[in-house]
Amino acid sequence: MDSVTATPRPLILDLDGTLSRTDTLVESLLRLAATHPLAGLSAVLALRHGRAAFKAKVASGVRLDPATLVYNDDVLALAHAARAAGRPVYLVTAADQHIADDVAAHHGFFDGVFGSDGVHNLRGAAKADFLVSRFGARGFDYVGDAAADLPVWRQSARAYVVAPGPAGLSAASLGGAELHGVGTAPGLSARLRLLARALRVHQWAKNVLVFLPLVAAHLFSAAAVTQALLGFAAFSLCASSVYVLNDLLDLPHDRLHATKRKRPFASGLLPVSQAPPLLAVTFGGGFAIAAFLPWRFFVLLGVYYACTLSYSLVLKRQAIWDVMMLAVLYALRVLAGCAAISIGVSPWLLAFSLFLFFSLAVVKRQTELVQHVRAGKAAKLGGRAYMPEDLDMLRSMAASSGYMAVLVMALYVDSPAVRVLYRHPLYLWTLCPLLLFWISRVLMLSHRGEMHDDPVVFALRDRVSLAVGVVAGCVFLAGAL
């Protein structure tokens, strides 16, 4: 209760980082840039008229669906408790008024909604002045999360700070306002795990394909191994930047997905505002490392990045084109491995890679569709161009391409090229039944819905696949020695 008027003291909620775990401006701008690049550029140019005009321009270009945003359960519980106690609850945010209105309508319990109006940016001191003019100094409680909220907290009766909040915040720094924490901040180890998940560190395993030419050519000098390691690091950082970008573009779809909604950015556990600097560091780091390798590697890394962008922006929503591009991305790692150690590309290795990786790319899409169907969904796979009735065709494509890879291996074993590298090439025929077994097992597991990862990552984790790999390695050694 307000001590002067004896009326219930209102509870004021901020939006970005407080009620919502995300930054609606960053999400809106990213979505606008992805769907209408020219409109995104026009919005950036509106900055010359101030941040409020910029926000209004972005909000007019793209409409966020409030149902796809991630909300802070602790803040919602605080708001519902205030409503149950008969207190008015307001949403007062620096976000554009249109966004604030949509979010408030989605929740349906606010007594008033105030946002930036295209002229005035309702942030920091401007927000504090607005609330004091409406409710008086110490006439409201305020829930916020950032250093920009300090002027507002200093005018509030109770300052609710969403974890982790600005550094160095204390009751003394708030000029007498009561300080209350809302939620708990993740520890350092938890934040590092979130960062590793956002960068998809486990997906770096796919980049071991860079070492395939090194092994196939029996080139194990210190210089060659060092160059291959640098190539692996460059591809890993570059791939992570693509994963971050892909997560940003897929946020609405991921939040509706059974498992992808748990990703760091989709879940809101990692702020979307951290994505752009993370993207810049990984992209810049990858190409900085590539600068120390032969120019062909640098060019192939650029081609890889361009292909991944085309996949993320367009091709992943196009049937057949998406799996073809995935196969190309796998093959590019092998080609880059050749470039890193300055050897020519073997046509046998290239043909084998294209057929095998096309098969595995189709298996990946087949696995997603099987899980989609088993969840009882009859509509098109979210964010993709495949429908449940496409399953039989995908299974046929995966099997035929996988067995073509076995045929290429058999032709290679019987070719003159193999006698240059192996003293006992007859031993290599053992590779064909091994490959037949492994591909058939991958197809069977995918058919049963028992594969829950990228097939290449699956192979590097699966004990049977690792055992097959060890046996294949022994066969190569026996043939060579």
C-alpha distance (Angstrom), angle and dihedral (degrees) to the residues before:
residue distance angle dihedral
M1 . . .
D2 3.78 . .
S3 3.82 106.2 .
V4 3.82 93.0 -140.4
T5 3.79 104.7 40.9
A6 3.83 97.8 25.7
T7 3.81 89.4 -135.3
P8 3.79 126.8 128.9
R9 3.79 108.9 -82.1
P10 3.83 111.3 -123.9
L11 3.77 122.0 -117.8
I12 3.80 113.8 -135.3
L13 3.80 120.1 -156.8
D14 3.78 127.2 -161.6
L15 3.81 116.2 -146.6
D16 3.82 114.5 -148.2
G17 3.79 111.7 65.7
T18 3.80 90.9 -3.6
L19 3.79 116.4 58.2
S20 3.80 88.5 10.7
R21 3.80 120.3 42.6
T22 3.78 90.2 -144.2
D23 3.80 137.3 63.2
T24 3.79 106.8 -109.4
L25 3.82 93.3 -161.5
V26 3.80 93.1 54.8
E27 3.81 91.6 45.6
S28 3.79 92.3 47.7
L29 3.80 93.2 48.2
L30 3.81 92.9 48.0
R31 3.77 92.2 48.4
L32 3.80 91.3 47.0
A33 3.80 91.4 50.0
A34 3.82 90.7 49.6
T35 3.80 97.2 47.1
H36 3.84 102.9 29.0
P37 3.82 109.4 17.8
L38 3.81 94.3 177.0
A39 3.80 90.9 51.9
G40 3.80 88.2 49.9
L41 3.81 90.4 53.8
S42 3.80 90.3 47.7
A43 3.80 89.5 52.3
V44 3.81 91.2 52.4
L45 3.80 89.8 51.2
A46 3.82 88.2 54.5
L47 3.82 87.5 69.6
R48 3.80 88.1 85.8
H49 3.81 86.1 72.4
G50 3.81 93.0 51.1
R51 3.80 138.6 -88.0
A52 3.80 93.7 -74.7
A53 3.82 91.3 56.9
F54 3.80 89.6 46.1
K55 3.81 91.8 52.6
A56 3.80 91.6 47.6
K57 3.80 91.2 50.7
V58 3.80 92.2 50.5
A59 3.82 92.5 46.1
S60 3.80 91.0 50.7
G61 3.80 91.5 52.2
V62 3.79 98.9 51.5
R63 3.79 133.4 18.7
L64 3.79 118.0 -144.3
D65 3.77 116.3 -143.0
P66 3.84 103.8 -128.9
A67 3.81 89.6 -153.4
T68 3.84 89.6 66.6
L69 3.81 94.5 52.9
V70 3.81 121.0 98.7
Y71 3.80 115.8 -122.2
N72 3.78 131.9 -156.4
D73 3.81 108.2 -112.1
D74 3.82 92.5 -158.6
V75 3.81 91.9 55.5
L76 3.80 91.3 45.4
A77 3.82 89.9 51.3
L78 3.81 89.9 51.0
A79 3.82 91.1 50.3
H80 3.81 93.5 48.1
A81 3.81 90.9 48.4
A82 3.81 89.3 52.7
R83 3.80 91.0 50.1
A84 3.79 91.0 48.8
A85 3.82 88.6 53.5
G86 3.79 90.8 53.9
R87 3.81 95.7 -105.9
P88 3.81 121.7 141.7
V89 3.81 115.4 -117.5
Y90 3.80 123.2 -153.3
L91 3.79 133.7 -171.6
V92 3.81 109.3 -140.9
T93 3.78 114.4 172.3
A94 3.78 144.6 157.6
A95 3.81 87.8 -129.5
D96 3.79 116.6 105.1
Q97 3.79 116.2 -79.6
H98 3.81 92.8 -116.3
I99 3.80 91.5 57.7
A100 3.81 92.1 44.6
D101 3.81 91.1 50.6
D102 3.81 92.5 50.3
V103 3.81 92.8 49.7
A104 3.80 92.3 46.5
A105 3.80 91.4 49.4
H106 3.79 89.5 50.3
H107 3.82 92.1 56.1
G108 3.78 97.6 34.5
F109 3.82 100.6 -159.2
F110 3.80 105.1 92.1
D111 3.80 120.9 114.0
G112 3.79 91.8 -156.6
V113 3.80 140.5 3.6
F114 3.80 125.9 -152.0
G115 3.81 128.0 175.2
S116 3.79 141.5 152.0
D117 3.81 111.0 -57.8
G118 3.79 103.5 -157.4
V119 3.79 92.6 -91.7
H120 3.80 106.0 46.9
N121 3.82 120.4 47.2
L122 3.80 105.1 -145.8
R123 3.79 96.2 -147.5
G124 3.80 138.0 117.6
A125 3.82 114.0 -23.5
A126 3.82 91.5 5.5
K127 3.79 90.4 57.5
A128 3.81 91.4 45.9
D129 3.82 91.4 52.0
F130 3.79 91.1 47.9
L131 3.82 93.6 51.7
V132 3.81 93.7 44.6
S133 3.81 90.5 50.7
R134 3.79 90.3 51.4
F135 3.80 103.3 36.6
G136 3.81 105.3 12.4
A137 3.78 130.3 -118.9
R138 3.82 110.5 -48.9
G139 3.79 86.9 5.6
F140 3.81 96.5 118.3
D141 3.79 144.0 35.7
Y142 3.78 117.0 -124.5
V143 3.80 131.9 -154.2
G144 3.82 115.1 -159.7
D145 3.77 142.1 141.5
A146 3.81 113.1 -153.7
A147 3.79 143.5 64.4
A148 3.82 88.3 -106.0
D149 3.81 87.0 68.7
L150 3.82 94.0 61.6
P151 3.85 94.9 96.5
V152 3.81 88.9 51.1
W153 3.80 94.9 47.9
R154 3.82 90.4 50.5
Q155 3.80 89.6 59.2
S156 3.82 95.3 44.3
A157 3.77 129.9 91.7
R158 3.79 92.4 -137.2
A159 3.79 124.6 21.9
Y160 3.79 113.3 -152.4
V161 3.80 110.0 -165.7
V162 3.78 119.5 -162.8
A163 3.80 110.3 -139.6
P164 2.94 131.1 -68.7
G165 3.81 91.3 17.5
P166 3.82 126.4 171.8
A167 3.81 117.8 -36.6
G168 3.80 118.7 -99.5
L169 3.80 94.9 18.7
S170 3.81 114.5 157.0
A171 3.78 139.7 158.0
A172 3.81 89.3 -103.4
S173 3.81 91.5 56.9
L174 3.82 90.3 54.6
G175 3.78 95.8 61.9
G176 3.78 97.4 -119.0
A177 3.80 102.4 -36.7
E178 3.81 115.5 136.5
L179 3.80 110.6 -106.8
H180 3.80 119.9 -139.1
G181 3.81 128.3 172.7
V182 3.79 122.4 -137.7
G183 3.79 114.7 -155.6
T184 3.79 127.2 -22.4
A185 3.78 130.3 -83.3
P186 3.83 119.0 -120.7
G187 3.81 114.9 -108.8
L188 3.79 124.9 -114.4
S189 3.80 94.1 -93.4
A190 3.81 91.2 49.6
R191 3.82 91.1 49.8
L192 3.80 90.9 49.9
R193 3.81 90.3 50.7
L194 3.80 89.9 50.9
L195 3.79 90.1 49.9
A196 3.81 91.3 49.5
R197 3.80 90.2 50.2
A198 3.81 91.9 48.9
L199 3.81 90.4 50.6
R200 3.83 89.5 45.1
V201 3.79 91.4 -132.0
H202 3.80 89.2 175.4
Q203 3.82 88.2 61.0
W204 3.79 89.9 61.3
A205 3.79 84.3 83.2
K206 3.82 87.7 79.5
N207 3.79 88.9 64.4
V208 3.82 91.6 68.7
L209 3.81 81.9 89.1
V210 3.82 84.9 81.2
F211 3.83 86.9 71.3
L212 3.82 94.1 52.7
P213 3.85 95.7 88.8
L214 3.81 89.1 47.6
V215 3.80 90.7 55.9
A216 3.80 95.4 39.3
A217 3.82 91.7 52.0
H218 3.83 93.1 44.9
L219 3.81 88.7 -128.1
F220 3.81 106.9 150.8
S221 3.80 104.5 154.1
A222 3.81 118.0 138.0
A223 3.81 91.5 -112.5
A224 3.82 93.3 51.1
V225 3.81 93.3 46.9
T226 3.83 90.7 48.6
Q227 3.80 91.7 50.7
A228 3.81 91.2 48.3
L229 3.82 90.2 50.6
L230 3.81 90.6 51.4
G231 3.79 88.5 49.3
F232 3.80 90.2 51.4
A233 3.82 90.9 51.0
A234 3.81 93.0 47.7
F235 3.80 92.9 49.9
S236 3.81 92.0 45.4
L237 3.82 94.0 53.4
C238 3.79 92.0 42.3
A239 3.81 91.0 49.1
S240 3.82 90.7 49.5
S241 3.79 90.8 54.5
V242 3.80 88.4 53.4
Y243 3.81 91.6 49.0
V244 3.81 90.4 52.3
L245 3.81 91.1 48.7
N246 3.80 91.5 45.9
D247 3.81 91.2 51.4
L248 3.80 90.5 52.3
L249 3.80 92.6 50.1
D250 3.81 92.6 45.2
L251 3.81 98.5 46.0
P252 3.86 96.7 115.5
H253 3.82 92.6 47.2
D254 3.81 94.2 42.2
R255 3.81 92.5 53.2
L256 3.80 89.6 57.3
H257 3.82 93.4 46.3
A258 3.81 120.5 99.5
T259 3.82 95.5 -127.1
K260 3.82 106.7 10.4
R261 3.82 90.9 64.1
K262 3.81 86.3 73.7
R263 3.80 92.7 63.4
P264 3.84 113.4 117.8
F265 3.82 97.7 -107.5
A266 3.81 96.3 35.6
S267 3.81 91.6 50.4
G268 3.80 93.2 45.8
L269 3.81 92.1 -124.2
L270 3.81 87.1 119.6
P271 3.83 113.1 43.6
V272 3.79 114.6 -116.6
S273 3.81 87.9 -135.0
Q274 3.83 88.2 69.8
A275 3.79 92.3 58.8
P276 3.85 99.9 78.3
P277 3.85 95.3 54.7
L278 3.81 89.7 42.8
L279 3.79 88.9 51.5
A280 3.81 91.9 49.9
V281 3.83 94.1 49.0
T282 3.81 95.4 49.2
F283 3.81 94.4 42.7
G284 3.80 93.4 46.6
G285 3.80 93.0 43.5
G286 3.79 93.3 51.2
F287 3.79 95.0 52.0
A288 3.82 92.6 40.6
I289 3.81 89.1 59.2
A290 3.81 90.8 44.7
A291 3.81 88.9 58.0
F292 3.83 88.4 70.8
L293 3.81 92.0 57.2
P294 3.83 131.2 71.7
W295 3.79 115.0 -65.1
R296 3.83 92.0 -113.0
F297 3.79 89.5 62.4
F298 3.82 90.9 50.9
V299 3.82 90.3 51.0
L300 3.82 92.6 47.7
L301 3.80 90.7 49.5
G302 3.80 88.0 53.2
V303 3.81 90.3 49.4
Y304 3.80 89.4 48.7
Y305 3.80 91.2 52.4
A306 3.81 92.5 47.0
C307 3.81 90.1 49.9
T308 3.79 92.5 49.1
L309 3.80 90.3 50.1
S310 3.80 91.2 50.8
Y311 3.79 88.3 48.6
S312 3.82 94.1 48.7
L313 3.80 95.7 44.1
V314 3.80 102.3 37.7
L315 3.80 122.0 -12.9
K316 3.79 100.3 60.1
R317 3.79 87.2 68.2
Q318 3.83 92.4 51.2
A319 3.80 119.3 86.3
I320 3.85 115.5 -120.6
W321 3.81 91.9 0.5
D322 3.78 89.7 73.3
V323 3.82 95.8 56.0
M324 3.79 91.5 41.3
M325 3.79 89.7 55.2
L326 3.80 91.5 47.2
A327 3.81 88.8 53.8
V328 3.82 89.9 49.1
L329 3.80 90.7 50.8
Y330 3.79 90.7 53.7
A331 3.81 91.5 47.0
L332 3.81 91.6 48.4
R333 3.80 88.9 61.5
V334 3.79 89.3 57.1
L335 3.82 92.4 46.7
A336 3.80 90.0 48.5
G337 3.80 88.9 51.6
C338 3.81 88.2 57.7
A339 3.81 90.9 48.1
A340 3.81 93.0 48.2
I341 3.81 92.7 59.2
S342 3.81 94.0 34.6
I343 3.81 100.0 -117.7
G344 3.78 130.1 134.4
V345 3.78 122.5 -99.1
S346 3.80 114.1 -101.1
P347 3.84 110.4 -134.7
W348 3.81 87.7 -146.6
L349 3.81 91.8 55.7
L350 3.79 91.5 45.2
A351 3.82 94.1 50.5
F352 3.79 92.4 44.8
S353 3.82 91.6 49.0
L354 3.80 95.0 49.5
F355 3.81 95.0 50.8
L356 3.81 95.1 41.7
F357 3.78 95.5 45.1
F358 3.78 93.8 45.2
S359 3.80 87.3 54.7
L360 3.81 91.8 49.7
A361 3.81 92.1 45.9
V362 3.81 90.0 54.5
V363 3.82 89.4 46.7
K364 3.79 89.0 55.2
R365 3.80 92.2 53.5
Q366 3.81 90.9 41.8
T367 3.82 90.2 53.8
E368 3.81 91.4 52.9
L369 3.79 91.4 48.7
V370 3.82 93.3 48.4
Q371 3.81 90.3 53.4
H372 3.81 89.4 46.2
V373 3.82 91.9 53.3
R374 3.81 93.3 44.5
A375 3.80 89.0 54.2
G376 3.81 86.2 63.5
K377 3.80 96.2 -109.2
A378 3.78 116.6 144.5
A379 3.80 97.5 -179.4
K380 3.79 129.1 89.4
L381 3.80 117.3 -65.4
G382 3.82 107.4 -90.1
G383 3.80 112.3 -96.7
R384 3.82 91.6 -1.9
A385 3.81 136.3 88.9
Y386 3.82 99.0 -124.1
M387 3.78 129.4 106.1
P388 3.81 129.8 -162.6
E389 3.81 91.2 -101.9
D390 3.83 88.9 62.1
L391 3.80 92.8 68.6
D392 3.81 96.5 93.2
M393 3.79 91.9 50.3
L394 3.81 92.1 48.7
R395 3.80 90.9 51.0
S396 3.79 90.4 51.3
M397 3.81 92.7 48.4
A398 3.81 93.1 48.6
A399 3.81 94.0 48.7
S400 3.82 97.2 45.3
S401 3.80 94.1 47.3
G402 3.81 92.5 45.1
Y403 3.79 92.4 52.4
M404 3.81 90.3 46.6
A405 3.82 86.2 60.3
V406 3.83 88.1 55.8
L407 3.81 89.5 51.0
V408 3.82 90.9 51.8
M409 3.81 89.1 51.1
A410 3.82 90.5 51.6
L411 3.81 92.0 49.6
Y412 3.80 90.4 48.3
V413 3.81 92.7 51.4
D414 3.82 88.9 53.7
S415 3.82 94.5 45.8
P416 3.84 128.8 100.6
A417 3.83 89.2 -119.1
V418 3.80 92.5 70.3
R419 3.82 92.9 57.6
V420 3.81 90.2 62.9
L421 3.80 92.8 63.6
Y422 3.81 104.2 27.8
R423 3.79 129.4 57.8
H424 3.81 92.1 -163.2
P425 3.84 106.2 31.8
L426 3.81 91.1 165.5
Y427 3.82 88.7 76.8
L428 3.82 89.8 62.2
W429 3.79 91.1 71.2
T430 3.82 84.9 79.2
L431 3.81 87.3 70.8
C432 3.80 92.7 68.2
P433 3.83 97.7 63.3
L434 3.82 89.2 40.6
L435 3.80 90.6 54.3
L436 3.81 91.7 43.6
F437 3.79 90.0 53.6
W438 3.79 94.9 46.9
I439 3.81 96.0 46.7
S440 3.82 91.6 45.9
R441 3.80 90.5 50.4
V442 3.82 92.3 50.0
L443 3.81 90.1 49.8
M444 3.80 91.5 48.7
L445 3.81 94.4 48.6
S446 3.79 91.0 48.7
H447 3.82 90.9 48.0
R448 3.82 89.8 53.0
G449 3.80 93.2 47.0
E450 3.80 91.3 -116.9
M451 3.79 96.5 124.0
H452 3.80 114.4 85.4
D453 3.79 103.4 171.3
D454 3.75 145.1 49.7
P455 3.85 105.6 -63.2
V456 3.82 93.2 -123.9
V457 3.81 91.9 50.0
F458 3.81 88.2 44.1
A459 3.82 90.4 54.3
L460 3.80 91.2 53.4
R461 3.81 91.3 52.5
D462 3.79 102.7 35.5
R463 3.83 114.4 95.5
V464 3.79 94.6 -146.5
S465 3.82 91.3 49.9
L466 3.80 91.0 48.1
A467 3.82 90.1 49.6
V468 3.81 90.0 51.4
G469 3.80 88.5 49.7
V470 3.81 92.0 51.8
V471 3.80 91.9 50.0
A472 3.82 90.6 47.5
G473 3.81 89.4 50.9
C474 3.80 90.3 52.5
V475 3.80 89.8 50.4
F476 3.80 90.9 52.9
L477 3.81 90.9 49.4
A478 3.79 92.7 47.8
G479 3.79 90.7 49.9
A480 3.78 92.7 48.5
L481 3.79 99.1 43.2
